[in-house]
Structure formats: structure tokens, C-alpha cells
Amino acid sequence: MRKKVYYLSTCNTCKRIMSEVGVDDGFEQQNIKTEKITEEQLAEMHQLAGSYEALFSRVSRKYKELGLKDKTLGEDDYKQYILDEYTFLKRPVFIIGDDIFIGNSKKNVAALAEKLK
């Protein structure tokens, strides 16, 4: 079964979650700051998540800086922002087999931990 995590090495929340769920050598790990997300990788995440909006982080500093909260964004906009700026990806993103786990909510982390049991 394929196991991959997209994370940010400078993010304490990502590191905590990865430690909690037991990310080990069996995981393919991609630090999105040093290894940019490709269009193909984002397309795979989109297919599993159902939308680019589900992958988009509204808590990114750039979200406020660019005034995006005052704009109406569509799927193509979300896709382009994520490809252009790694901070727009809601993280961490885990792909386990055909399941995707996006972000750091308690519910999401609990579901991820259950899947990895």
C-alpha cells in the first residue's frame, strides 16, 4: 500500500502529527518547501479530495497579503495558487492507498491514525 506525506519541515504541527501517527521509512516524504508540488501530484490529490478548494489553506499569510478573502476564487484559481506558492497547500497531506487526509484537524488526524493501525 502506498504511503506518502506532503509536509513542511519548518512546521511544528506537521512534525507533531507525523510523530503521532508514526511516519517511518515506509512513507515517501516530500518537504513541499524544498521539493515543489508538481502539477501531476496536485492532480492526484485533487482526484482523491474531490476539489482543489479542499486542499487550499485559508490560514496562509499570503492569503491575507494578497487580499484573497475579498475575491471569489474558482477551482482553477485554487489550483494555480497551490502550484505557485507552497504555503497555500493545507498541510500535512497524507495519501494512504486510495485515501487522502488533508490538514491538521483532530478529526482528520484521528481518522488517519485509525487508517494506519
ChimeraX commands (.cxc) that place a marker at each C-alpha (Angstrom):
marker #1 position 0.00,0.00,0.00 radius 0.5
marker #1 position 1.31,3.40,-0.98 radius 0.5
marker #1 position 2.03,5.81,1.87 radius 0.5
marker #1 position 3.04,9.40,1.18 radius 0.5
marker #1 position 3.08,12.61,3.19 radius 0.5
marker #1 position 3.40,16.16,1.90 radius 0.5
marker #1 position 4.60,18.36,4.74 radius 0.5
marker #1 position 6.62,21.42,5.68 radius 0.5
marker #1 position 9.79,20.68,7.66 radius 0.5
marker #1 position 9.58,24.03,9.46 radius 0.5
marker #1 position 6.01,23.39,10.64 radius 0.5
marker #1 position 5.84,22.11,14.22 radius 0.5
marker #1 position 2.26,20.92,13.70 radius 0.5
marker #1 position 3.31,18.79,10.72 radius 0.5
marker #1 position 6.19,17.31,12.71 radius 0.5
marker #1 position 3.93,16.59,15.70 radius 0.5
marker #1 position 1.30,14.84,13.58 radius 0.5
marker #1 position 3.91,12.83,11.70 radius 0.5
marker #1 position 5.36,11.70,15.02 radius 0.5
marker #1 position 1.92,10.90,16.49 radius 0.5
marker #1 position 0.89,8.66,13.60 radius 0.5
marker #1 position 4.28,7.02,13.29 radius 0.5
marker #1 position 5.68,8.20,9.97 radius 0.5
marker #1 position 8.68,5.96,9.28 radius 0.5
marker #1 position 10.82,4.77,6.39 radius 0.5
marker #1 position 7.74,3.11,4.89 radius 0.5
marker #1 position 6.48,6.57,3.99 radius 0.5
marker #1 position 7.51,8.58,0.98 radius 0.5
marker #1 position 8.06,12.05,2.44 radius 0.5
marker #1 position 8.03,15.28,0.48 radius 0.5
marker #1 position 9.01,18.57,2.08 radius 0.5
marker #1 position 6.96,20.96,-0.05 radius 0.5
marker #1 position 9.28,23.90,0.62 radius 0.5
marker #1 position 12.36,22.24,-0.87 radius 0.5
marker #1 position 10.60,19.96,-3.37 radius 0.5
marker #1 position 7.78,21.79,-5.13 radius 0.5
marker #1 position 4.49,20.05,-5.76 radius 0.5
marker #1 position 4.15,19.08,-9.41 radius 0.5
marker #1 position 1.01,19.51,-11.44 radius 0.5
marker #1 position 0.71,15.69,-11.61 radius 0.5
marker #1 position 0.95,15.36,-7.82 radius 0.5
marker #1 position -1.66,18.07,-7.33 radius 0.5
marker #1 position -3.92,16.37,-9.90 radius 0.5
marker #1 position -3.69,13.13,-7.91 radius 0.5
marker #1 position -4.55,14.96,-4.68 radius 0.5
marker #1 position -7.46,16.67,-6.47 radius 0.5
marker #1 position -8.79,13.34,-7.73 radius 0.5
marker #1 position -8.72,11.89,-4.20 radius 0.5
marker #1 position -10.02,15.03,-2.45 radius 0.5
marker #1 position -12.69,15.94,-4.99 radius 0.5
marker #1 position -11.70,19.60,-5.26 radius 0.5
marker #1 position -8.76,21.97,-5.17 radius 0.5
marker #1 position -10.62,24.05,-2.60 radius 0.5
marker #1 position -10.39,21.14,-0.12 radius 0.5
marker #1 position -6.59,21.31,-0.48 radius 0.5
marker #1 position -6.39,25.09,-0.15 radius 0.5
marker #1 position -5.27,26.76,3.06 radius 0.5
marker #1 position -7.00,29.98,4.01 radius 0.5
marker #1 position -4.73,30.48,7.03 radius 0.5
marker #1 position -1.65,31.12,4.90 radius 0.5
marker #1 position -0.11,34.56,5.48 radius 0.5
marker #1 position -0.18,35.07,1.72 radius 0.5
marker #1 position -3.97,34.65,1.75 radius 0.5
marker #1 position -4.30,37.91,3.67 radius 0.5
marker #1 position -1.36,39.63,1.96 radius 0.5
marker #1 position -2.86,39.06,-1.48 radius 0.5
marker #1 position -6.36,40.06,-0.33 radius 0.5
marker #1 position -7.80,36.74,-1.44 radius 0.5
marker #1 position -10.52,36.75,1.22 radius 0.5
marker #1 position -12.13,39.60,-0.69 radius 0.5
marker #1 position -12.06,37.74,-4.01 radius 0.5
marker #1 position -14.24,34.97,-5.39 radius 0.5
marker #1 position -11.95,32.08,-6.23 radius 0.5
marker #1 position -12.76,29.17,-8.52 radius 0.5
marker #1 position -11.19,25.71,-8.79 radius 0.5
marker #1 position -8.64,26.92,-11.37 radius 0.5
marker #1 position -7.62,29.75,-9.01 radius 0.5
marker #1 position -7.12,27.36,-6.09 radius 0.5
marker #1 position -5.06,25.05,-8.28 radius 0.5
marker #1 position -2.82,27.85,-9.56 radius 0.5
marker #1 position -2.25,29.38,-6.12 radius 0.5
marker #1 position -1.23,25.99,-4.68 radius 0.5
marker #1 position 1.17,25.39,-7.58 radius 0.5
marker #1 position 2.63,28.90,-7.32 radius 0.5
marker #1 position 3.05,29.06,-3.54 radius 0.5
marker #1 position 3.61,26.03,-1.28 radius 0.5
marker #1 position 2.03,27.79,1.72 radius 0.5
marker #1 position -1.39,27.54,0.06 radius 0.5
marker #1 position -1.45,23.74,0.45 radius 0.5
marker #1 position -3.37,22.75,3.57 radius 0.5
marker #1 position -0.94,20.50,5.38 radius 0.5
marker #1 position 0.06,17.93,6.12 radius 0.5
marker #1 position -1.45,15.88,3.29 radius 0.5
marker #1 position -1.28,12.11,3.71 radius 0.5
marker #1 position -2.09,9.69,0.91 radius 0.5
marker #1 position -2.59,6.15,2.19 radius 0.5
marker #1 position -3.59,3.78,-0.59 radius 0.5
marker #1 position -6.64,5.42,-2.20 radius 0.5
marker #1 position -7.44,7.62,0.81 radius 0.5
marker #1 position -6.37,11.21,1.39 radius 0.5
marker #1 position -6.12,13.02,4.72 radius 0.5
marker #1 position -5.80,16.80,4.46 radius 0.5
marker #1 position -4.85,19.21,7.22 radius 0.5
marker #1 position -4.43,19.09,10.96 radius 0.5
marker #1 position -7.94,18.92,12.42 radius 0.5
marker #1 position -8.33,16.49,15.33 radius 0.5
marker #1 position -10.99,14.55,13.40 radius 0.5
marker #1 position -8.69,14.20,10.38 radius 0.5
marker #1 position -5.67,13.13,12.46 radius 0.5
marker #1 position -7.83,10.58,14.33 radius 0.5
marker #1 position -9.09,9.13,11.02 radius 0.5
marker #1 position -5.52,8.96,9.73 radius 0.5
marker #1 position -4.30,7.20,12.89 radius 0.5
marker #1 position -7.17,4.70,12.57 radius 0.5
marker #1 position -6.30,4.00,8.93 radius 0.5
marker #1 position -2.66,3.33,9.86 radius 0.5
marker #1 position -3.49,0.83,12.63 radius 0.5
marker link #1:1,2 radius 0.2
marker link #1:2,3 radius 0.2
marker link #1:3,4 radius 0.2
marker link #1:4,5 radius 0.2
marker link #1:5,6 radius 0.2
marker link #1:6,7 radius 0.2
marker link #1:7,8 radius 0.2
marker link #1:8,9 radius 0.2
marker link #1:9,10 radius 0.2
marker link #1:10,11 radius 0.2
marker link #1:11,12 radius 0.2
marker link #1:12,13 radius 0.2
marker link #1:13,14 radius 0.2
marker link #1:14,15 radius 0.2
marker link #1:15,16 radius 0.2
marker link #1:16,17 radius 0.2
marker link #1:17,18 radius 0.2
marker link #1:18,19 radius 0.2
marker link #1:19,20 radius 0.2
marker link #1:20,21 radius 0.2
marker link #1:21,22 radius 0.2
marker link #1:22,23 radius 0.2
marker link #1:23,24 radius 0.2
marker link #1:24,25 radius 0.2
marker link #1:25,26 radius 0.2
marker link #1:26,27 radius 0.2
marker link #1:27,28 radius 0.2
marker link #1:28,29 radius 0.2
marker link #1:29,30 radius 0.2
marker link #1:30,31 radius 0.2
marker link #1:31,32 radius 0.2
marker link #1:32,33 radius 0.2
marker link #1:33,34 radius 0.2
marker link #1:34,35 radius 0.2
marker link #1:35,36 radius 0.2
marker link #1:36,37 radius 0.2
marker link #1:37,38 radius 0.2
marker link #1:38,39 radius 0.2
marker link #1:39,40 radius 0.2
marker link #1:40,41 radius 0.2
marker link #1:41,42 radius 0.2
marker link #1:42,43 radius 0.2
marker link #1:43,44 radius 0.2
marker link #1:44,45 radius 0.2
marker link #1:45,46 radius 0.2
marker link #1:46,47 radius 0.2
marker link #1:47,48 radius 0.2
marker link #1:48,49 radius 0.2
marker link #1:49,50 radius 0.2
marker link #1:50,51 radius 0.2
marker link #1:51,52 radius 0.2
marker link #1:52,53 radius 0.2
marker link #1:53,54 radius 0.2
marker link #1:54,55 radius 0.2
marker link #1:55,56 radius 0.2
marker link #1:56,57 radius 0.2
marker link #1:57,58 radius 0.2
marker link #1:58,59 radius 0.2
marker link #1:59,60 radius 0.2
marker link #1:60,61 radius 0.2
marker link #1:61,62 radius 0.2
marker link #1:62,63 radius 0.2
marker link #1:63,64 radius 0.2
marker link #1:64,65 radius 0.2
marker link #1:65,66 radius 0.2
marker link #1:66,67 radius 0.2
marker link #1:67,68 radius 0.2
marker link #1:68,69 radius 0.2
marker link #1:69,70 radius 0.2
marker link #1:70,71 radius 0.2
marker link #1:71,72 radius 0.2
marker link #1:72,73 radius 0.2
marker link #1:73,74 radius 0.2
marker link #1:74,75 radius 0.2
marker link #1:75,76 radius 0.2
marker link #1:76,77 radius 0.2
marker link #1:77,78 radius 0.2
marker link #1:78,79 radius 0.2
marker link #1:79,80 radius 0.2
marker link #1:80,81 radius 0.2
marker link #1:81,82 radius 0.2
marker link #1:82,83 radius 0.2
marker link #1:83,84 radius 0.2
marker link #1:84,85 radius 0.2
marker link #1:85,86 radius 0.2
marker link #1:86,87 radius 0.2
marker link #1:87,88 radius 0.2
marker link #1:88,89 radius 0.2
marker link #1:89,90 radius 0.2
marker link #1:90,91 radius 0.2
marker link #1:91,92 radius 0.2
marker link #1:92,93 radius 0.2
marker link #1:93,94 radius 0.2
marker link #1:94,95 radius 0.2
marker link #1:95,96 radius 0.2
marker link #1:96,97 radius 0.2
marker link #1:97,98 radius 0.2
marker link #1:98,99 radius 0.2
marker link #1:99,100 radius 0.2
marker link #1:100,101 radius 0.2
marker link #1:101,102 radius 0.2
marker link #1:102,103 radius 0.2
marker link #1:103,104 radius 0.2
marker link #1:104,105 radius 0.2
marker link #1:105,106 radius 0.2
marker link #1:106,107 radius 0.2
marker link #1:107,108 radius 0.2
marker link #1:108,109 radius 0.2
marker link #1:109,110 radius 0.2
marker link #1:110,111 radius 0.2
marker link #1:111,112 radius 0.2
marker link #1:112,113 radius 0.2
marker link #1:113,114 radius 0.2
marker link #1:114,115 radius 0.2
marker link #1:115,116 radius 0.2
marker link #1:116,117 radius 0.2
view
